[in-house]
């Protein structure tokens, strides 16, 4: 991404949780990423890799242990509650489970009015107009406004979650597995809605998912996480066509192929997954990686740009590339 284009910038984000015995769990360990207006960055990885913790740290639903987060150059960390509330007009989130994120005691009208009252201080007549606009933007009707969440289908509830997220006209929306709780028949409809809203409103999306087929459909770029860190990042088409990091190769090879009779050669990683509790200063994949060298146990590898819009956290792979290494991604 060209310098100065990024709307959301995350630098060296870390989150450490204390665990029993005075030990520490490194849930997020030096994540660096950026997203431009109108762009979708997919954050992928297996369960437990730290994807959702990254999202919650960005929004300060969980306080980061370290790092920097800026939106349009304005920092998120260190803000008092009053200033943080104002920042939530610029960044919002759509949660995985609409059943858990929507108050069952509030009508749909009340749910959509709530962010307008908290952030925009609109008059009642202005709120009513905005609520009607929002319900139509997400493909529902004014007849849904006086219903309650339990009276809607799962897809309709997620549409309400999306409407709440865009109610205050944010610049960045974090989507945490927004379709994983939906029936297959409605997932495509919700994804198409998200893409339509992005185009109309020029939204920047951080799309967190484990569904690699969805990533190919919606994302401009993809960042692959493993045990709290990003191991590879770049354009979606390029990474899916030719993954370079051993973990990315294994992850993509495990994804099902959507064409009958087409088979993919599996790349399997042997060995035990490393523990994120008090991990050694080494590559997190070192015990499973087919490319491992003795030097891989002597420090965590940096995420390095390869000059073609991609960055990789593996010096063994970097050494095999013909093009010169362009840049080192700071503190990652």
Protein Blocks (a to p, Z undefined) as FASTA:
>chain_A
ZZhkambdcehiacddddehhiacdfbghiacdddehiacddeddehilmmmmmmmmnom
accfbdcddeehiafehpafklmmmmmmmpccddfblmlmpcfkbcfklmmmmmmmmmno
pafklmmmmmmmmmmmnopafklmmpcfklpcfklmmmmmmmmmmmnopabdcdehkllm
pcfklmmmmmmmmmmmmmmnopacddddfbfklmmmmpmbdcddeehiafbdcdfklmmm
mcfblklmmmmmmpccfbehiacdddddedjdddfehpacddfklmmpckbcfklmnocc
ddddehlopacddfklmmmpmbdcfbdcehZZ
